[in-house]
Structures are given as C-alpha cells and as structure tokens.
C-alpha cells in the first residue's frame, strides 16, 4: 500500500472545513479531483468524524 504523507494531505485537503465525516471527505476529494493515491488512501479510513488534518493523518497511519 502506498503511504500518504502529511504534506500530500495538506496539499490536497487545503480547503476542507472541519469537522467532517468520511463521506464528506470523499465527496470533497472527488469533486476537487485530488491525487488518486490520496483518494485511495482516504477510502481506507474508518467511518467516523474527523476534527483536523492530524486526525485524518493519524487514522491513515493506523490503517496501513
């Protein structure tokens, strides 16, 4: 599995308004046409509410 780093997340999710759910995150990602590697990683996230970019990053590192 390809690892997504915090810089990639910041670059791709720079306009996200928190908190948001996984569904909202994926919807944003698909509408913005973000990097395919990042999108694939986001699809692996647990279903929950994310409060910050750090929350998303933490969840991604735990799901690898």
Helices and strands as residue ranges (DSSP letters): H 6-12, E 20-21, H 22-32, H 36-43, E 49-50, H 53-63
